Amino acid sequence: MLKGYLKKWIFIALLLCASFVISLRTGMEFFSFFFWAILAIIMLSFGWMLVGYHASGVYFTRRIPQKIYEDDTLPIELQLENKSIFPLFNLVIEDHLPCAPFGERNKRLLIGHLPAGRQIDLSYDTACRLRGRYALGPIKVYFFDPLGIFFVRKIFREYSDLFVYPRYFNISKFPPLTKGVMPWFGVVTGRRGGGDDEFFGTREYKRGDPIKLIHWLSSARKNALIVKEFQNQSFFRATVIFNLSQADNLGEGKDSVVEYMVKIAASVVKYLLDQNISVEIIAHAEEMVHIPSNKGAEHLEDILRFLAVAQAESRVSLQEVFEDFVRFIPNDSNLIVIMLDRDWEYLQGMFLLSKRSVSIIPLILVSSSFLGVGEEDKIEKNVAMCLSGELNICPILFSRGKNPEDSFLHY
């Protein structure tokens, strides 16, 4: 913007200088009048701009959604209010949107006229391509003179915090969780008479039922012994572990290892929580991260917020992450490992958790596919053969460029 106005200023300065010099040398009143008239108009226009700048009572309110996902369009509503006694003309509003693609991060809007004491609502949007946490703002306002010769800028520190979550994919099939009190998903109920679990209902007395569980009021009504029945609640727990290594972040942009790992982690967590599985996260990005086991929408929100900002900044190995947090992995649970195929040696140590009744589900990224080698199908078969031969496991494999949903269909 400054470059365009610099040309105007140079032209006006040359015009004024030329008319002034000609009036001095020739004594012609026309050039003298022309010089002073143009100078007076310019000064009046400049003064009007300064009055608008200093006397303006401009206030902003920005409204955005609380959360969006990668590649979503972010709708923005901006309320602009002029609380001064002076009307404003030719305003340019510039909102800084760091979540937008490069080259589109400064959104400019032209306001031709804003009367005193009035407000207007502006609507615009931008595409958010990459996950992350962003601070939208500040808002810059450019005040122009009526002639459009000068402008002055004012910065309003109106910021909005935005999380762009990783976009998860749907999982229609998932390896069965084999460790837990009961061999199927979620909370189950087993009817029994007695115990400290939640009340389930009543039934007729059977030989061997404790006398203390007799429901005397129901027994009196039905003229038969009735006992209270309780539900036996069982929970499955899963730990998702991964390491966002800086050295092993192969590929570029959305086709990099870290982006695949984050997307897989988000999708697996969403699937497990939808199945009422208690989930915890053990990970290393810039530092160790442990999100304790829990359920529900708030827990999913906490995990997605971490995944939104997680970057490949780890300088430790997956083995070190595992050793530091192995004590947090509960007995009778399931460990889901997201890792590169070059790290499969670390799986041997993890399989020792079987002594604590912990099952291992490896989700393995084929590293060579992120190097653009090609022949992903052949590489996947070789990796699967090596792992099944050395560790006697059947992993779920992911390659760059392939739909990750399909990997779960063929485990």
Secondary structure as a PSIPRED ss2 file (coil, helix, strand):
# PSIPRED VFORMAT (PSIPRED V4.0)

   1 M C   1.000  0.000  0.000
   2 L H   0.000  1.000  0.000
   3 K H   0.000  1.000  0.000
   4 G H   0.000  1.000  0.000
   5 Y H   0.000  1.000  0.000
   6 L H   0.000  1.000  0.000
   7 K H   0.000  1.000  0.000
   8 K H   0.000  1.000  0.000
   9 W H   0.000  1.000  0.000
  10 I H   0.000  1.000  0.000
  11 F H   0.000  1.000  0.000
  12 I H   0.000  1.000  0.000
  13 A H   0.000  1.000  0.000
  14 L H   0.000  1.000  0.000
  15 L H   0.000  1.000  0.000
  16 L H   0.000  1.000  0.000
  17 C H   0.000  1.000  0.000
  18 A H   0.000  1.000  0.000
  19 S H   0.000  1.000  0.000
  20 F H   0.000  1.000  0.000
  21 V H   0.000  1.000  0.000
  22 I H   0.000  1.000  0.000
  23 S H   0.000  1.000  0.000
  24 L H   0.000  1.000  0.000
  25 R H   0.000  1.000  0.000
  26 T H   0.000  1.000  0.000
  27 G C   1.000  0.000  0.000
  28 M C   1.000  0.000  0.000
  29 E H   0.000  1.000  0.000
  30 F H   0.000  1.000  0.000
  31 F H   0.000  1.000  0.000
  32 S H   0.000  1.000  0.000
  33 F H   0.000  1.000  0.000
  34 F H   0.000  1.000  0.000
  35 F H   0.000  1.000  0.000
  36 W H   0.000  1.000  0.000
  37 A H   0.000  1.000  0.000
  38 I H   0.000  1.000  0.000
  39 L H   0.000  1.000  0.000
  40 A H   0.000  1.000  0.000
  41 I H   0.000  1.000  0.000
  42 I H   0.000  1.000  0.000
  43 M H   0.000  1.000  0.000
  44 L H   0.000  1.000  0.000
  45 S H   0.000  1.000  0.000
  46 F H   0.000  1.000  0.000
  47 G H   0.000  1.000  0.000
  48 W H   0.000  1.000  0.000
  49 M H   0.000  1.000  0.000
  50 L H   0.000  1.000  0.000
  51 V H   0.000  1.000  0.000
  52 G H   0.000  1.000  0.000
  53 Y H   0.000  1.000  0.000
  54 H H   0.000  1.000  0.000
  55 A H   0.000  1.000  0.000
  56 S C   1.000  0.000  0.000
  57 G C   1.000  0.000  0.000
  58 V E   0.000  0.000  1.000
  59 Y E   0.000  0.000  1.000
  60 F E   0.000  0.000  1.000
  61 T E   0.000  0.000  1.000
  62 R E   0.000  0.000  1.000
  63 R E   0.000  0.000  1.000
  64 I C   1.000  0.000  0.000
  65 P C   1.000  0.000  0.000
  66 Q C   1.000  0.000  0.000
  67 K E   0.000  0.000  1.000
  68 I E   0.000  0.000  1.000
  69 Y E   0.000  0.000  1.000
  70 E C   1.000  0.000  0.000
  71 D C   1.000  0.000  0.000
  72 D E   0.000  0.000  1.000
  73 T E   0.000  0.000  1.000
  74 L E   0.000  0.000  1.000
  75 P E   0.000  0.000  1.000
  76 I E   0.000  0.000  1.000
  77 E E   0.000  0.000  1.000
  78 L E   0.000  0.000  1.000
  79 Q E   0.000  0.000  1.000
  80 L E   0.000  0.000  1.000
  81 E E   0.000  0.000  1.000
  82 N E   0.000  0.000  1.000
  83 K C   1.000  0.000  0.000
  84 S C   1.000  0.000  0.000
  85 I C   1.000  0.000  0.000
  86 F C   1.000  0.000  0.000
  87 P C   1.000  0.000  0.000
  88 L E   0.000  0.000  1.000
  89 F E   0.000  0.000  1.000
  90 N E   0.000  0.000  1.000
  91 L E   0.000  0.000  1.000
  92 V E   0.000  0.000  1.000
  93 I E   0.000  0.000  1.000
  94 E E   0.000  0.000  1.000
  95 D E   0.000  0.000  1.000
  96 H E   0.000  0.000  1.000
  97 L C   1.000  0.000  0.000
  98 P C   1.000  0.000  0.000
  99 C C   1.000  0.000  0.000
 100 A C   1.000  0.000  0.000
 101 P C   1.000  0.000  0.000
 102 F C   1.000  0.000  0.000
 103 G C   1.000  0.000  0.000
 104 E C   1.000  0.000  0.000
 105 R C   1.000  0.000  0.000
 106 N E   0.000  0.000  1.000
 107 K E   0.000  0.000  1.000
 108 R E   0.000  0.000  1.000
 109 L E   0.000  0.000  1.000
 110 L E   0.000  0.000  1.000
 111 I E   0.000  0.000  1.000
 112 G E   0.000  0.000  1.000
 113 H E   0.000  0.000  1.000
 114 L E   0.000  0.000  1.000
 115 P C   1.000  0.000  0.000
 116 A C   1.000  0.000  0.000
 117 G C   1.000  0.000  0.000
 118 R C   1.000  0.000  0.000
 119 Q E   0.000  0.000  1.000
 120 I E   0.000  0.000  1.000
 121 D E   0.000  0.000  1.000
 122 L E   0.000  0.000  1.000
 123 S E   0.000  0.000  1.000
 124 Y E   0.000  0.000  1.000
 125 D E   0.000  0.000  1.000
 126 T E   0.000  0.000  1.000
 127 A E   0.000  0.000  1.000
 128 C E   0.000  0.000  1.000
 129 R C   1.000  0.000  0.000
 130 L C   1.000  0.000  0.000
 131 R C   1.000  0.000  0.000
 132 G E   0.000  0.000  1.000
 133 R E   0.000  0.000  1.000
 134 Y E   0.000  0.000  1.000
 135 A E   0.000  0.000  1.000
 136 L E   0.000  0.000  1.000
 137 G C   1.000  0.000  0.000
 138 P C   1.000  0.000  0.000
 139 I E   0.000  0.000  1.000
 140 K E   0.000  0.000  1.000
 141 V E   0.000  0.000  1.000
 142 Y E   0.000  0.000  1.000
 143 F E   0.000  0.000  1.000
 144 F E   0.000  0.000  1.000
 145 D C   1.000  0.000  0.000
 146 P C   1.000  0.000  0.000
 147 L C   1.000  0.000  0.000
 148 G C   1.000  0.000  0.000
 149 I C   1.000  0.000  0.000
 150 F C   1.000  0.000  0.000
 151 F E   0.000  0.000  1.000
 152 V E   0.000  0.000  1.000
 153 R E   0.000  0.000  1.000
 154 K E   0.000  0.000  1.000
 155 I E   0.000  0.000  1.000
 156 F E   0.000  0.000  1.000
 157 R C   1.000  0.000  0.000
 158 E C   1.000  0.000  0.000
 159 Y C   1.000  0.000  0.000
 160 S E   0.000  0.000  1.000
 161 D E   0.000  0.000  1.000
 162 L E   0.000  0.000  1.000
 163 F E   0.000  0.000  1.000
 164 V E   0.000  0.000  1.000
 165 Y E   0.000  0.000  1.000
 166 P C   1.000  0.000  0.000
 167 R C   1.000  0.000  0.000
 168 Y C   1.000  0.000  0.000
 169 F C   1.000  0.000  0.000
 170 N C   1.000  0.000  0.000
 171 I C   1.000  0.000  0.000
 172 S C   1.000  0.000  0.000
 173 K C   1.000  0.000  0.000
 174 F C   1.000  0.000  0.000
 175 P C   1.000  0.000  0.000
 176 P C   1.000  0.000  0.000
 177 L C   1.000  0.000  0.000
 178 T C   1.000  0.000  0.000
 179 K C   1.000  0.000  0.000
 180 G C   1.000  0.000  0.000
 181 V C   1.000  0.000  0.000
 182 M C   1.000  0.000  0.000
 183 P C   1.000  0.000  0.000
 184 W C   1.000  0.000  0.000
 185 F C   1.000  0.000  0.000
 186 G C   1.000  0.000  0.000
 187 V C   1.000  0.000  0.000
 188 V E   0.000  0.000  1.000
 189 T C   1.000  0.000  0.000
 190 G C   1.000  0.000  0.000
 191 R E   0.000  0.000  1.000
 192 R E   0.000  0.000  1.000
 193 G C   1.000  0.000  0.000
 194 G C   1.000  0.000  0.000
 195 G C   1.000  0.000  0.000
 196 D C   1.000  0.000  0.000
 197 D C   1.000  0.000  0.000
 198 E C   1.000  0.000  0.000
 199 F E   0.000  0.000  1.000
 200 F E   0.000  0.000  1.000
 201 G E   0.000  0.000  1.000
 202 T E   0.000  0.000  1.000
 203 R E   0.000  0.000  1.000
 204 E E   0.000  0.000  1.000
 205 Y C   1.000  0.000  0.000
 206 K C   1.000  0.000  0.000
 207 R C   1.000  0.000  0.000
 208 G C   1.000  0.000  0.000
 209 D C   1.000  0.000  0.000
 210 P C   1.000  0.000  0.000
 211 I H   0.000  1.000  0.000
 212 K H   0.000  1.000  0.000
 213 L H   0.000  1.000  0.000
 214 I E   0.000  0.000  1.000
 215 H C   1.000  0.000  0.000
 216 W H   0.000  1.000  0.000
 217 L H   0.000  1.000  0.000
 218 S H   0.000  1.000  0.000
 219 S H   0.000  1.000  0.000
 220 A H   0.000  1.000  0.000
 221 R H   0.000  1.000  0.000
 222 K H   0.000  1.000  0.000
 223 N C   1.000  0.000  0.000
 224 A C   1.000  0.000  0.000
 225 L C   1.000  0.000  0.000
 226 I E   0.000  0.000  1.000
 227 V E   0.000  0.000  1.000
 228 K E   0.000  0.000  1.000
 229 E E   0.000  0.000  1.000
 230 F E   0.000  0.000  1.000
 231 Q E   0.000  0.000  1.000
 232 N C   1.000  0.000  0.000
 233 Q C   1.000  0.000  0.000
 234 S E   0.000  0.000  1.000
 235 F C   1.000  0.000  0.000
 236 F C   1.000  0.000  0.000
 237 R E   0.000  0.000  1.000
 238 A E   0.000  0.000  1.000
 239 T E   0.000  0.000  1.000
 240 V E   0.000  0.000  1.000
 241 I E   0.000  0.000  1.000
 242 F E   0.000  0.000  1.000
 243 N E   0.000  0.000  1.000
 244 L C   1.000  0.000  0.000
 245 S E   0.000  0.000  1.000
 246 Q C   1.000  0.000  0.000
 247 A C   1.000  0.000  0.000
 248 D C   1.000  0.000  0.000
 249 N C   1.000  0.000  0.000
 250 L C   1.000  0.000  0.000
 251 G C   1.000  0.000  0.000
 252 E C   1.000  0.000  0.000
 253 G H   0.000  1.000  0.000
 254 K H   0.000  1.000  0.000
 255 D H   0.000  1.000  0.000
 256 S C   1.000  0.000  0.000
 257 V H   0.000  1.000  0.000
 258 V H   0.000  1.000  0.000
 259 E H   0.000  1.000  0.000
 260 Y H   0.000  1.000  0.000
 261 M H   0.000  1.000  0.000
 262 V H   0.000  1.000  0.000
 263 K H   0.000  1.000  0.000
 264 I H   0.000  1.000  0.000
 265 A H   0.000  1.000  0.000
 266 A H   0.000  1.000  0.000
 267 S H   0.000  1.000  0.000
 268 V H   0.000  1.000  0.000
 269 V H   0.000  1.000  0.000
 270 K H   0.000  1.000  0.000
 271 Y H   0.000  1.000  0.000
 272 L H   0.000  1.000  0.000
 273 L H   0.000  1.000  0.000
 274 D H   0.000  1.000  0.000
 275 Q C   1.000  0.000  0.000
 276 N C   1.000  0.000  0.000
 277 I C   1.000  0.000  0.000
 278 S E   0.000  0.000  1.000
 279 V E   0.000  0.000  1.000
 280 E E   0.000  0.000  1.000
 281 I E   0.000  0.000  1.000
 282 I E   0.000  0.000  1.000
 283 A E   0.000  0.000  1.000
 284 H E   0.000  0.000  1.000
 285 A C   1.000  0.000  0.000
 286 E C   1.000  0.000  0.000
 287 E C   1.000  0.000  0.000
 288 M E   0.000  0.000  1.000
 289 V E   0.000  0.000  1.000
 290 H E   0.000  0.000  1.000
 291 I E   0.000  0.000  1.000
 292 P E   0.000  0.000  1.000
 293 S E   0.000  0.000  1.000
 294 N E   0.000  0.000  1.000
 295 K C   1.000  0.000  0.000
 296 G H   0.000  1.000  0.000
 297 A H   0.000  1.000  0.000
 298 E H   0.000  1.000  0.000
 299 H H   0.000  1.000  0.000
 300 L H   0.000  1.000  0.000
 301 E H   0.000  1.000  0.000
 302 D H   0.000  1.000  0.000
 303 I H   0.000  1.000  0.000
 304 L H   0.000  1.000  0.000
 305 R H   0.000  1.000  0.000
 306 F H   0.000  1.000  0.000
 307 L H   0.000  1.000  0.000
 308 A H   0.000  1.000  0.000
 309 V H   0.000  1.000  0.000
 310 A C   1.000  0.000  0.000
 311 Q C   1.000  0.000  0.000
 312 A C   1.000  0.000  0.000
 313 E C   1.000  0.000  0.000
 314 S E   0.000  0.000  1.000
 315 R C   1.000  0.000  0.000
 316 V C   1.000  0.000  0.000
 317 S C   1.000  0.000  0.000
 318 L H   0.000  1.000  0.000
 319 Q H   0.000  1.000  0.000
 320 E H   0.000  1.000  0.000
 321 V H   0.000  1.000  0.000
 322 F H   0.000  1.000  0.000
 323 E H   0.000  1.000  0.000
 324 D H   0.000  1.000  0.000
 325 F H   0.000  1.000  0.000
 326 V H   0.000  1.000  0.000
 327 R H   0.000  1.000  0.000
 328 F H   0.000  1.000  0.000
 329 I C   1.000  0.000  0.000
 330 P C   1.000  0.000  0.000
 331 N C   1.000  0.000  0.000
 332 D C   1.000  0.000  0.000
 333 S E   0.000  0.000  1.000
 334 N E   0.000  0.000  1.000
 335 L E   0.000  0.000  1.000
 336 I E   0.000  0.000  1.000
 337 V E   0.000  0.000  1.000
 338 I E   0.000  0.000  1.000
 339 M E   0.000  0.000  1.000
 340 L E   0.000  0.000  1.000
 341 D H   0.000  1.000  0.000
 342 R H   0.000  1.000  0.000
 343 D H   0.000  1.000  0.000
 344 W C   1.000  0.000  0.000
 345 E H   0.000  1.000  0.000
 346 Y H   0.000  1.000  0.000
 347 L H   0.000  1.000  0.000
 348 Q H   0.000  1.000  0.000
 349 G H   0.000  1.000  0.000
 350 M H   0.000  1.000  0.000
 351 F H   0.000  1.000  0.000
 352 L H   0.000  1.000  0.000
 353 L H   0.000  1.000  0.000
 354 S H   0.000  1.000  0.000
 355 K H   0.000  1.000  0.000
 356 R H   0.000  1.000  0.000
 357 S C   1.000  0.000  0.000
 358 V E   0.000  0.000  1.000
 359 S E   0.000  0.000  1.000
 360 I E   0.000  0.000  1.000
 361 I E   0.000  0.000  1.000
 362 P E   0.000  0.000  1.000
 363 L E   0.000  0.000  1.000
 364 I E   0.000  0.000  1.000
 365 L E   0.000  0.000  1.000
 366 V C   1.000  0.000  0.000
 367 S H   0.000  1.000  0.000
 368 S H   0.000  1.000  0.000
 369 S H   0.000  1.000  0.000
 370 F H   0.000  1.000  0.000
 371 L H   0.000  1.000  0.000
 372 G C   1.000  0.000  0.000
 373 V C   1.000  0.000  0.000
 374 G C   1.000  0.000  0.000
 375 E C   1.000  0.000  0.000
 376 E H   0.000  1.000  0.000
 377 D H   0.000  1.000  0.000
 378 K H   0.000  1.000  0.000
 379 I H   0.000  1.000  0.000
 380 E H   0.000  1.000  0.000
 381 K H   0.000  1.000  0.000
 382 N H   0.000  1.000  0.000
 383 V H   0.000  1.000  0.000
 384 A H   0.000  1.000  0.000
 385 M H   0.000  1.000  0.000
 386 C H   0.000  1.000  0.000
 387 L H   0.000  1.000  0.000
 388 S H   0.000  1.000  0.000
 389 G H   0.000  1.000  0.000
 390 E H   0.000  1.000  0.000
 391 L C   1.000  0.000  0.000
 392 N C   1.000  0.000  0.000
 393 I C   1.000  0.000  0.000
 394 C C   1.000  0.000  0.000
 395 P C   1.000  0.000  0.000
 396 I E   0.000  0.000  1.000
 397 L E   0.000  0.000  1.000
 398 F E   0.000  0.000  1.000
 399 S C   1.000  0.000  0.000
 400 R C   1.000  0.000  0.000
 401 G C   1.000  0.000  0.000
 402 K C   1.000  0.000  0.000
 403 N C   1.000  0.000  0.000
 404 P H   0.000  1.000  0.000
 405 E H   0.000  1.000  0.000
 406 D H   0.000  1.000  0.000
 407 S H   0.000  1.000  0.000
 408 F H   0.000  1.000  0.000
 409 L H   0.000  1.000  0.000
 410 H C   1.000  0.000  0.000
 411 Y C   1.000  0.000  0.000
